[in-house]
Amino acid sequence: MGKFAARLHVILARNKRTGIIIRRGPSKSVCTILWDRKADTFKLGQWLRGRIYERRSDLSPDGKYFIYFAMNGNWESGTQGAWTAISRTPYLKAISLFAKGDCWHGGGLFVTDKEFWLNDGLGHKTLKESPKLKRDLEFKPEYRHGECLGVYYPRLLRDGWTHRKHISREVDVFEKALTGGWVLRKIAHAQVGAPEGKGCYWDEHELEHSNSATLIKYPDWEWADLDKNRLLWATRGKLWAGFVKRDGIKDQKCLHDFNEMQFEPIVAPY
């Protein structure tokens, strides 16, 4: 079996042209990277020996804070082996910390720049709370589900995606309109026994032109979204950008290759 490419998942800040890249690989190593979308520059945050559940994570609208659910399996530790944390982007050091002790629920969404919803489930144990942030106890997401989809699907809907159809318990289809009659389609899978090299939650993408009935499939795109008038996507450990024209994607550019990154200890500057 050959070496798998790094897995990339991206969350774009709603009100600022930044984003955070969650880069996984090997399977028990993950890091976070700040993306300045104006200059297309990248700044490494921190590494974790463990797992960050990217579909239970979110960025504050101003891009300053990152909420994430993580697991390292150290069940006797203070964080009980699995926890929800809020950090200063792009770092992982918690300014608010909630021990979970299992992988049911966890993570959350930002309601405003400084208010967040905690995907609580059977409860967290509060270890630390930042006075700058407030938990919203009234917010209820549009889609209720215990694990990743209970955070991921509401995040997609909030960020301009339309839920087009529910095909089965394992497949949902989301769409986002592009210019010139094109539609970006995200086919979201949730399945046991996923294809080799993918987790139980994974996405593929398509571009379809409404007038010409042109359909272009991109099964290897693990993430894609729109940044103003340019299309962004991640595949095989690389981040790409391009512009959708009448006959397809033009001016394609690889913004960065994240495959050769290796674990390194980094101390957060706070």
C-alpha positions as protocol buffer text, in pm:
chain_id: "A"
residue {
  index: 1
  type: MET
  ca { x: 0 y: 0 z: 0 }
}
residue {
  index: 2
  type: GLY
  ca { x: 143 y: 337 z: -101 }
}
residue {
  index: 3
  type: LYS
  ca { x: 173 y: 645 z: 113 }
}
residue {
  index: 4
  type: PHE
  ca { x: -145 y: 848 z: 143 }
}
residue {
  index: 5
  type: ALA
  ca { x: -140 y: 1220 z: 71 }
}
residue {
  index: 6
  type: ALA
  ca { x: -207 y: 1459 z: 356 }
}
residue {
  index: 7
  type: ARG
  ca { x: -575 y: 1524 z: 422 }
}
residue {
  index: 8
  type: LEU
  ca { x: -688 y: 1887 z: 415 }
}
residue {
  index: 9
  type: HIS
  ca { x: -1002 y: 2050 z: 547 }
}
residue {
  index: 10
  type: VAL
  ca { x: -1051 y: 2427 z: 535 }
}
residue {
  index: 11
  type: ILE
  ca { x: -1278 y: 2663 z: 728 }
}
residue {
  index: 12
  type: LEU
  ca { x: -1310 y: 3015 z: 589 }
}
residue {
  index: 13
  type: ALA
  ca { x: -1374 y: 3313 z: 817 }
}
residue {
  index: 14
  type: ARG
  ca { x: -1705 y: 3476 z: 727 }
}
residue {
  index: 15
  type: ASN
  ca { x: -1611 y: 3841 z: 778 }
}
residue {
  index: 16
  type: LYS
  ca { x: -1239 y: 3842 z: 710 }
}
residue {
  index: 17
  type: ARG
  ca { x: -1030 y: 3704 z: 426 }
}
residue {
  index: 18
  type: THR
  ca { x: -856 y: 3445 z: 636 }
}
residue {
  index: 19
  type: GLY
  ca { x: -911 y: 3076 z: 696 }
}
residue {
  index: 20
  type: ILE
  ca { x: -775 y: 2785 z: 892 }
}
residue {
  index: 21
  type: ILE
  ca { x: -643 y: 2467 z: 732 }
}
residue {
  index: 22
  type: ILE
  ca { x: -660 y: 2145 z: 934 }
}
residue {
  index: 23
  type: ARG
  ca { x: -391 y: 1919 z: 794 }
}
residue {
  index: 24
  type: ARG
  ca { x: -388 y: 1552 z: 894 }
}
residue {
  index: 25
  type: GLY
  ca { x: -124 y: 1292 z: 825 }
}
residue {
  index: 26
  type: PRO
  ca { x: -2 y: 1050 z: 933 }
}
residue {
  index: 27
  type: SER
  ca { x: -333 y: 952 z: 1092 }
}
residue {
  index: 28
  type: LYS
  ca { x: -224 y: 1036 z: 1449 }
}
residue {
  index: 29
  type: SER
  ca { x: -66 y: 1373 z: 1366 }
}
residue {
  index: 30
  type: VAL
  ca { x: -256 y: 1690 z: 1284 }
}
residue {
  index: 31
  type: CYS
  ca { x: -169 y: 2058 z: 1259 }
}
residue {
  index: 32
  type: THR
  ca { x: -344 y: 2388 z: 1199 }
}
residue {
  index: 33
  type: ILE
  ca { x: -236 y: 2653 z: 949 }
}
residue {
  index: 34
  type: LEU
  ca { x: -349 y: 3014 z: 910 }
}
residue {
  index: 35
  type: TRP
  ca { x: -435 y: 3111 z: 553 }
}
residue {
  index: 36
  type: ASP
  ca { x: -424 y: 3478 z: 452 }
}
residue {
  index: 37
  type: ARG
  ca { x: -655 y: 3467 z: 150 }
}
residue {
  index: 38
  type: LYS
  ca { x: -555 y: 3813 z: 26 }
}
residue {
  index: 39
  type: ALA
  ca { x: -187 y: 3729 z: -13 }
}
residue {
  index: 40
  type: ASP
  ca { x: -226 y: 3349 z: -23 }
}
residue {
  index: 41
  type: THR
  ca { x: 35 y: 3309 z: 250 }
}
residue {
  index: 42
  type: PHE
  ca { x: 37 y: 3041 z: 517 }
}
residue {
  index: 43
  type: LYS
  ca { x: 147 y: 3035 z: 881 }
}
residue {
  index: 44
  type: LEU
  ca { x: 185 y: 2717 z: 1081 }
}
residue {
  index: 45
  type: GLY
  ca { x: 0 y: 2709 z: 1412 }
}
residue {
  index: 46
  type: GLN
  ca { x: 61 y: 2399 z: 1625 }
}
residue {
  index: 47
  type: TRP
  ca { x: 74 y: 2022 z: 1596 }
}
residue {
  index: 48
  type: LEU
  ca { x: -121 y: 1768 z: 1798 }
}
residue {
  index: 49
  type: ARG
  ca { x: -48 y: 1400 z: 1849 }
}
residue {
  index: 50
  type: GLY
  ca { x: -405 y: 1289 z: 1817 }
}
residue {
  index: 51
  type: ARG
  ca { x: -713 y: 1363 z: 1611 }
}
residue {
  index: 52
  type: ILE
  ca { x: -899 y: 1686 z: 1543 }
}
residue {
  index: 53
  type: TYR
  ca { x: -1253 y: 1628 z: 1421 }
}
residue {
  index: 54
  type: GLU
  ca { x: -1259 y: 1895 z: 1152 }
}
residue {
  index: 55
  type: ARG
  ca { x: -1633 y: 1862 z: 1088 }
}
residue {
  index: 56
  type: ARG
  ca { x: -1704 y: 1954 z: 1450 }
}
residue {
  index: 57
  type: SER
  ca { x: -1486 y: 2266 z: 1433 }
}
residue {
  index: 58
  type: ASP
  ca { x: -1548 y: 2630 z: 1343 }
}
residue {
  index: 59
  type: LEU
  ca { x: -1392 y: 2976 z: 1309 }
}
residue {
  index: 60
  type: SER
  ca { x: -1533 y: 3293 z: 1461 }
}
residue {
  index: 61
  type: PRO
  ca { x: -1666 y: 3533 z: 1194 }
}
residue {
  index: 62
  type: ASP
  ca { x: -1365 y: 3762 z: 1241 }
}
residue {
  index: 63
  type: GLY
  ca { x: -1127 y: 3465 z: 1220 }
}
residue {
  index: 64
  type: LYS
  ca { x: -969 y: 3531 z: 1562 }
}
residue {
  index: 65
  type: TYR
  ca { x: -1090 y: 3220 z: 1746 }
}
residue {
  index: 66
  type: PHE
  ca { x: -1101 y: 2851 z: 1662 }
}
residue {
  index: 67
  type: ILE
  ca { x: -1328 y: 2597 z: 1832 }
}
residue {
  index: 68
  type: TYR
  ca { x: -1243 y: 2232 z: 1781 }
}
residue {
  index: 69
  type: PHE
  ca { x: -1305 y: 1883 z: 1915 }
}
residue {
  index: 70
  type: ALA
  ca { x: -999 y: 1663 z: 1966 }
}
residue {
  index: 71
  type: MET
  ca { x: -911 y: 1317 z: 2095 }
}
residue {
  index: 72
  type: ASN
  ca { x: -579 y: 1165 z: 2200 }
}
residue {
  index: 73
  type: GLY
  ca { x: -710 y: 867 z: 2397 }
}
residue {
  index: 74
  type: ASN
  ca { x: -541 y: 960 z: 2727 }
}
residue {
  index: 75
  type: TRP
  ca { x: -858 y: 880 z: 2919 }
}
residue {
  index: 76
  type: GLU
  ca { x: -699 y: 926 z: 3264 }
}
residue {
  index: 77
  type: SER
  ca { x: -573 y: 1278 z: 3188 }
}
residue {
  index: 78
  type: GLY
  ca { x: -737 y: 1604 z: 3290 }
}
residue {
  index: 79
  type: THR
  ca { x: -901 y: 1642 z: 2950 }
}
residue {
  index: 80
  type: GLN
  ca { x: -1030 y: 1282 z: 2981 }
}
residue {
  index: 81
  type: GLY
  ca { x: -891 y: 1177 z: 2645 }
}
residue {
  index: 82
  type: ALA
  ca { x: -1132 y: 1384 z: 2434 }
}
residue {
  index: 83
  type: TRP
  ca { x: -1214 y: 1752 z: 2466 }
}
residue {
  index: 84
  type: THR
  ca { x: -1356 y: 2067 z: 2311 }
}
residue {
  index: 85
  type: ALA
  ca { x: -1125 y: 2369 z: 2310 }
}
residue {
  index: 86
  type: ILE
  ca { x: -1131 y: 2727 z: 2191 }
}
residue {
  index: 87
  type: SER
  ca { x: -796 y: 2875 z: 2089 }
}
residue {
  index: 88
  type: ARG
  ca { x: -656 y: 3183 z: 1923 }
}
residue {
  index: 89
  type: THR
  ca { x: -624 y: 3115 z: 1551 }
}
residue {
  index: 90
  type: PRO
  ca { x: -418 y: 2936 z: 1425 }
}
residue {
  index: 91
  type: TYR
  ca { x: -291 y: 2783 z: 1750 }
}
residue {
  index: 92
  type: LEU
  ca { x: -434 y: 2494 z: 1952 }
}
residue {
  index: 93
  type: LYS
  ca { x: -351 y: 2608 z: 2305 }
}
residue {
  index: 94
  type: ALA
  ca { x: -688 y: 2641 z: 2478 }
}
residue {
  index: 95
  type: ILE
  ca { x: -817 y: 2964 z: 2625 }
}
residue {
  index: 96
  type: SER
  ca { x: -1145 y: 2782 z: 2697 }
}
residue {
  index: 97
  type: LEU
  ca { x: -1134 y: 2410 z: 2764 }
}
residue {
  index: 98
  type: PHE
  ca { x: -1407 y: 2151 z: 2819 }
}
residue {
  index: 99
  type: ALA
  ca { x: -1325 y: 1787 z: 2895 }
}
residue {
  index: 100
  type: LYS
  ca { x: -1554 y: 1537 z: 2719 }
}
residue {
  index: 101
  type: GLY
  ca { x: -1429 y: 1187 z: 2803 }
}
residue {
  index: 102
  type: ASP
  ca { x: -1590 y: 1029 z: 2495 }
}
residue {
  index: 103
  type: CYS
  ca { x: -1643 y: 1104 z: 2128 }
}
residue {
  index: 104
  type: TRP
  ca { x: -2018 y: 1155 z: 2131 }
}
residue {
  index: 105
  type: HIS
  ca { x: -2101 y: 1512 z: 2033 }
}
residue {
  index: 106
  type: GLY
  ca { x: -1824 y: 1767 z: 2110 }
}
residue {
  index: 107
  type: GLY
  ca { x: -1703 y: 2072 z: 1920 }
}
residue {
  index: 108
  type: GLY
  ca { x: -1930 y: 2362 z: 1836 }
}
residue {
  index: 109
  type: LEU
  ca { x: -2013 y: 2667 z: 1628 }
}
residue {
  index: 110
  type: PHE
  ca { x: -1955 y: 3039 z: 1662 }
}
residue {
  index: 111
  type: VAL
  ca { x: -2277 y: 3239 z: 1676 }
}
residue {
  index: 112
  type: THR
  ca { x: -2098 y: 3578 z: 1684 }
}
residue {
  index: 113
  type: ASP
  ca { x: -1735 y: 3685 z: 1710 }
}
residue {
  index: 114
  type: LYS
  ca { x: -1737 y: 3611 z: 2084 }
}
residue {
  index: 115
  type: GLU
  ca { x: -2038 y: 3385 z: 2140 }
}
residue {
  index: 116
  type: PHE
  ca { x: -2032 y: 3013 z: 2075 }
}
residue {
  index: 117
  type: TRP
  ca { x: -2259 y: 2711 z: 2086 }
}
residue {
  index: 118
  type: LEU
  ca { x: -2119 y: 2397 z: 2247 }
}
residue {
  index: 119
  type: ASN
  ca { x: -2221 y: 2063 z: 2094 }
}
residue {
  index: 120
  type: ASP
  ca { x: -2273 y: 1929 z: 2443 }
}
residue {
  index: 121
  type: GLY
  ca { x: -2458 y: 1598 z: 2424 }
}
residue {
  index: 122
  type: LEU
  ca { x: -2420 y: 1421 z: 2759 }
}
residue {
  index: 123
  type: GLY
  ca { x: -2212 y: 1708 z: 2886 }
}
residue {
  index: 124
  type: HIS
  ca { x: -1862 y: 1851 z: 2916 }
}
residue {
  index: 125
  type: LYS
  ca { x: -1661 y: 1925 z: 3226 }
}
residue {
  index: 126
  type: THR
  ca { x: -1548 y: 2287 z: 3226 }
}
residue {
  index: 127
  type: LEU
  ca { x: -1172 y: 2315 z: 3292 }
}
residue {
  index: 128
  type: LYS
  ca { x: -1111 y: 2672 z: 3178 }
}
residue {
  index: 129
  type: GLU
  ca { x: -1321 y: 2960 z: 3043 }
}
residue {
  index: 130
  type: SER
  ca { x: -1198 y: 3277 z: 2876 }
}
residue {
  index: 131
  type: PRO
  ca { x: -1370 y: 3592 z: 3006 }
}
residue {
  index: 132
  type: LYS
  ca { x: -1365 y: 3721 z: 2647 }
}
residue {
  index: 133
  type: LEU
  ca { x: -1598 y: 3447 z: 2521 }
}
residue {
  index: 134
  type: LYS
  ca { x: -1955 y: 3357 z: 2613 }
}
residue {
  index: 135
  type: ARG
  ca { x: -2144 y: 3033 z: 2567 }
}
residue {
  index: 136
  type: ASP
  ca { x: -2483 y: 3073 z: 2395 }
}
residue {
  index: 137
  type: LEU
  ca { x: -2731 y: 2842 z: 2570 }
}
residue {
  index: 138
  type: GLU
  ca { x: -3026 y: 2937 z: 2348 }
}
residue {
  index: 139
  type: PHE
  ca { x: -2884 y: 2868 z: 2002 }
}
residue {
  index: 140
  type: LYS
  ca { x: -3014 y: 2556 z: 1827 }
}
residue {
  index: 141
  type: PRO
  ca { x: -2858 y: 2445 z: 1497 }
}
residue {
  index: 142
  type: GLU
  ca { x: -3078 y: 2366 z: 1200 }
}
residue {
  index: 143
  type: TYR
  ca { x: -2960 y: 2006 z: 1181 }
}
residue {
  index: 144
  type: ARG
  ca { x: -2950 y: 1793 z: 1495 }
}
residue {
  index: 145
  type: HIS
  ca { x: -2707 y: 1502 z: 1502 }
}
residue {
  index: 146
  type: GLY
  ca { x: -2477 y: 1376 z: 1774 }
}
residue {
  index: 147
  type: GLU
  ca { x: -2149 y: 1362 z: 1591 }
}
residue {
  index: 148
  type: CYS
  ca { x: -1983 y: 1548 z: 1303 }
}
residue {
  index: 149
  type: LEU
  ca { x: -2291 y: 1622 z: 1096 }
}
residue {
  index: 150
  type: GLY
  ca { x: -2458 y: 1811 z: 1382 }
}
residue {
  index: 151
  type: VAL
  ca { x: -2188 y: 2077 z: 1346 }
}
residue {
  index: 152
  type: TYR
  ca { x: -2080 y: 2035 z: 984 }
}
residue {
  index: 153
  type: TYR
  ca { x: -2418 y: 2055 z: 810 }
}
residue {
  index: 154
  type: PRO
  ca { x: -2532 y: 2367 z: 1004 }
}
residue {
  index: 155
  type: ARG
  ca { x: -2195 y: 2526 z: 921 }
}
residue {
  index: 156
  type: LEU
  ca { x: -2247 y: 2458 z: 550 }
}
residue {
  index: 157
  type: LEU
  ca { x: -2598 y: 2604 z: 559 }
}
residue {
  index: 158
  type: ARG
  ca { x: -2479 y: 2910 z: 749 }
}
residue {
  index: 159
  type: ASP
  ca { x: -2198 y: 2967 z: 499 }
}
residue {
  index: 160
  type: GLY
  ca { x: -2420 y: 2984 z: 192 }
}
residue {
  index: 161
  type: TRP
  ca { x: -2467 y: 2621 z: 89 }
}
residue {
  index: 162
  type: THR
  ca { x: -2814 y: 2493 z: 4 }
}
residue {
  index: 163
  type: HIS
  ca { x: -2916 y: 2143 z: 109 }
}
residue {
  index: 164
  type: ARG
  ca { x: -3039 y: 2011 z: -224 }
}
residue {
  index: 165
  type: LYS
  ca { x: -3131 y: 1652 z: -145 }
}
residue {
  index: 166
  type: HIS
  ca { x: -3103 y: 1370 z: 107 }
}
residue {
  index: 167
  type: ILE
  ca { x: -3020 y: 1062 z: -97 }
}
residue {
  index: 168
  type: SER
  ca { x: -2982 y: 813 z: 186 }
}
residue {
  index: 169
  type: ARG
  ca { x: -2861 y: 783 z: 544 }
}
residue {
  index: 170
  type: GLU
  ca { x: -2511 y: 794 z: 398 }
}
residue {
  index: 171
  type: VAL
  ca { x: -2531 y: 1069 z: 133 }
}
residue {
  index: 172
  type: ASP
  ca { x: -2649 y: 1432 z: 131 }
}
residue {
  index: 173
  type: VAL
  ca { x: -2605 y: 1683 z: -150 }
}
residue {
  index: 174
  type: PHE
  ca { x: -2531 y: 2053 z: -101 }
}
residue {
  index: 175
  type: GLU
  ca { x: -2497 y: 2320 z: -369 }
}
residue {
  index: 176
  type: LYS
  ca { x: -2361 y: 2673 z: -404 }
}
residue {
  index: 177
  type: ALA
  ca { x: -2429 y: 2894 z: -705 }
}
residue {
  index: 178
  type: LEU
  ca { x: -2128 y: 3031 z: -896 }
}
residue {
  index: 179
  type: THR
  ca { x: -2121 y: 3291 z: -1173 }
}
residue {
  index: 180
  type: GLY
  ca { x: -2218 y: 3222 z: -1532 }
}
residue {
  index: 181
  type: GLY
  ca { x: -2477 y: 2956 z: -1460 }
}
residue {
  index: 182
  type: TRP
  ca { x: -2239 y: 2717 z: -1285 }
}
residue {
  index: 183
  type: VAL
  ca { x: -2319 y: 2532 z: -963 }
}
residue {
  index: 184
  type: LEU
  ca { x: -2066 y: 2382 z: -724 }
}
residue {
  index: 185
  type: ARG
  ca { x: -2203 y: 2060 z: -578 }
}
residue {
  index: 186
  type: LYS
  ca { x: -2076 y: 1897 z: -259 }
}
residue {
  index: 187
  type: ILE
  ca { x: -2167 y: 1531 z: -213 }
}
residue {
  index: 188
  type: ALA
  ca { x: -2126 y: 1459 z: 157 }
}
residue {
  index: 189
  type: HIS
  ca { x: -2079 y: 1098 z: 262 }
}
residue {
  index: 190
  type: ALA
  ca { x: -2128 y: 949 z: 608 }
}
residue {
  index: 191
  type: GLN
  ca { x: -2057 y: 579 z: 601 }
}
residue {
  index: 192
  type: VAL
  ca { x: -1899 y: 285 z: 769 }
}
residue {
  index: 193
  type: GLY
  ca { x: -1654 y: 111 z: 539 }
}
residue {
  index: 194
  type: ALA
  ca { x: -1551 y: 424 z: 348 }
}
residue {
  index: 195
  type: PRO
  ca { x: -1304 y: 395 z: 58 }
}
residue {
  index: 196
  type: GLU
  ca { x: -940 y: 337 z: 152 }
}
residue {
  index: 197
  type: GLY
  ca { x: -768 y: 656 z: 262 }
}
residue {
  index: 198
  type: LYS
  ca { x: -1090 y: 830 z: 369 }
}
residue {
  index: 199
  type: GLY
  ca { x: -1263 y: 858 z: 705 }
}
residue {
  index: 200
  type: CYS
  ca { x: -1626 y: 772 z: 768 }
}
residue {
  index: 201
  type: TYR
  ca { x: -1714 y: 1134 z: 679 }
}
residue {
  index: 202
  type: TRP
  ca { x: -1584 y: 1248 z: 341 }
}
residue {
  index: 203
  type: ASP
  ca { x: -1685 y: 1471 z: 50 }
}
residue {
  index: 204
  type: GLU
  ca { x: -1656 y: 1473 z: -327 }
}
residue {
  index: 205
  type: HIS
  ca { x: -1752 y: 1752 z: -567 }
}
residue {
  index: 206
  type: GLU
  ca { x: -1899 y: 1835 z: -905 }
}
residue {
  index: 207
  type: LEU
  ca { x: -1941 y: 2139 z: -1128 }
}
residue {
  index: 208
  type: GLU
  ca { x: -2257 y: 2161 z: -1338 }
}
residue {
  index: 209
  type: HIS
  ca { x: -2367 y: 2425 z: -1587 }
}
residue {
  index: 210
  type: SER
  ca { x: -2743 y: 2479 z: -1578 }
}
residue {
  index: 211
  type: ASN
  ca { x: -2780 y: 2589 z: -1941 }
}
residue {
  index: 212
  type: SER
  ca { x: -2547 y: 2353 z: -2126 }
}
residue {
  index: 213
  type: ALA
  ca { x: -2605 y: 2054 z: -1896 }
}
residue {
  index: 214
  type: THR
  ca { x: -2227 y: 2015 z: -1869 }
}
residue {
  index: 215
  type: LEU
  ca { x: -2130 y: 1805 z: -1568 }
}
residue {
  index: 216
  type: ILE
  ca { x: -1768 y: 1777 z: -1450 }
}
residue {
  index: 217
  type: LYS
  ca { x: -1695 y: 1540 z: -1164 }
}
residue {
  index: 218
  type: TYR
  ca { x: -1410 y: 1585 z: -917 }
}
residue {
  index: 219
  type: PRO
  ca { x: -1414 y: 1276 z: -693 }
}
residue {
  index: 220
  type: ASP
  ca { x: -1069 y: 1357 z: -550 }
}
residue {
  index: 221
  type: TRP
  ca { x: -1159 y: 1704 z: -424 }
}
residue {
  index: 222
  type: GLU
  ca { x: -1191 y: 1658 z: -48 }
}
residue {
  index: 223
  type: TRP
  ca { x: -1287 y: 2022 z: 13 }
}
residue {
  index: 224
  type: ALA
  ca { x: -1406 y: 2307 z: -211 }
}
residue {
  index: 225
  type: ASP
  ca { x: -1569 y: 2646 z: -168 }
}
residue {
  index: 226
  type: LEU
  ca { x: -1600 y: 2992 z: -317 }
}
residue {
  index: 227
  type: ASP
  ca { x: -1383 y: 3293 z: -220 }
}
residue {
  index: 228
  type: LYS
  ca { x: -1542 y: 3597 z: -382 }
}
residue {
  index: 229
  type: ASN
  ca { x: -1517 y: 3513 z: -752 }
}
residue {
  index: 230
  type: ARG
  ca { x: -1256 y: 3239 z: -738 }
}
residue {
  index: 231
  type: LEU
  ca { x: -1300 y: 2870 z: -678 }
}
residue {
  index: 232
  type: LEU
  ca { x: -1090 y: 2700 z: -411 }
}
residue {
  index: 233
  type: TRP
  ca { x: -1033 y: 2329 z: -364 }
}
residue {
  index: 234
  type: ALA
  ca { x: -808 y: 2079 z: -188 }
}
residue {
  index: 235
  type: THR
  ca { x: -693 y: 1750 z: -332 }
}
residue {
  index: 236
  type: ARG
  ca { x: -408 y: 1510 z: -257 }
}
residue {
  index: 237
  type: GLY
  ca { x: -256 y: 1734 z: 9 }
}
residue {
  index: 238
  type: LYS
  ca { x: -249 y: 2046 z: -211 }
}
residue {
  index: 239
  type: LEU
  ca { x: -458 y: 2362 z: -206 }
}
residue {
  index: 240
  type: TRP
  ca { x: -567 y: 2507 z: -542 }
}
residue {
  index: 241
  type: ALA
  ca { x: -745 y: 2813 z: -681 }
}
residue {
  index: 242
  type: GLY
  ca { x: -896 y: 2894 z: -1019 }
}
residue {
  index: 243
  type: PHE
  ca { x: -1173 y: 3080 z: -1199 }
}
residue {
  index: 244
  type: VAL
  ca { x: -1481 y: 2914 z: -1346 }
}
residue {
  index: 245
  type: LYS
  ca { x: -1541 y: 3023 z: -1704 }
}
residue {
  index: 246
  type: ARG
  ca { x: -1788 y: 2908 z: -1968 }
}
residue {
  index: 247
  type: ASP
  ca { x: -1581 y: 2603 z: -2064 }
}
residue {
  index: 248
  type: GLY
  ca { x: -1453 y: 2505 z: -1718 }
}
residue {
  index: 249
  type: ILE
  ca { x: -1187 y: 2607 z: -1468 }
}
residue {
  index: 250
  type: LYS
  ca { x: -921 y: 2847 z: -1597 }
}
residue {
  index: 251
  type: ASP
  ca { x: -602 y: 2995 z: -1448 }
}
residue {
  index: 252
  type: GLN
  ca { x: -560 y: 2703 z: -1213 }
}
residue {
  index: 253
  type: LYS
  ca { x: -288 y: 2758 z: -956 }
}
residue {
  index: 254
  type: CYS
  ca { x: -150 y: 2539 z: -681 }
}
residue {
  index: 255
  type: LEU
  ca { x: -134 y: 2770 z: -380 }
}
residue {
  index: 256
  type: HIS
  ca { x: 61 y: 2532 z: -158 }
}
residue {
  index: 257
  type: ASP
  ca { x: 167 y: 2170 z: -123 }
}
residue {
  index: 258
  type: PHE
  ca { x: 129 y: 2052 z: 239 }
}
residue {
  index: 259
  type: ASN
  ca { x: 246 y: 1694 z: 190 }
}
residue {
  index: 260
  type: GLU
  ca { x: 603 y: 1717 z: 317 }
}
residue {
  index: 261
  type: MET
  ca { x: 521 y: 1875 z: 653 }
}
residue {
  index: 262
  type: GLN
  ca { x: 640 y: 1688 z: 962 }
}
residue {
  index: 263
  type: PHE
  ca { x: 554 y: 1710 z: 1330 }
}
residue {
  index: 264
  type: GLU
  ca { x: 742 y: 1976 z: 1524 }
}
residue {
  index: 265
  type: PRO
  ca { x: 681 y: 2105 z: 1878 }
}
residue {
  index: 266
  type: ILE
  ca { x: 564 y: 2466 z: 1874 }
}
residue {
  index: 267
  type: VAL
  ca { x: 478 y: 2686 z: 2171 }
}
residue {
  index: 268
  type: ALA
  ca { x: 183 y: 2921 z: 2129 }
}
residue {
  index: 269
  type: PRO
  ca { x: 277 y: 3289 z: 2179 }
}
residue {
  index: 270
  type: TYR
  ca { x: 20 y: 3339 z: 2456 }
}
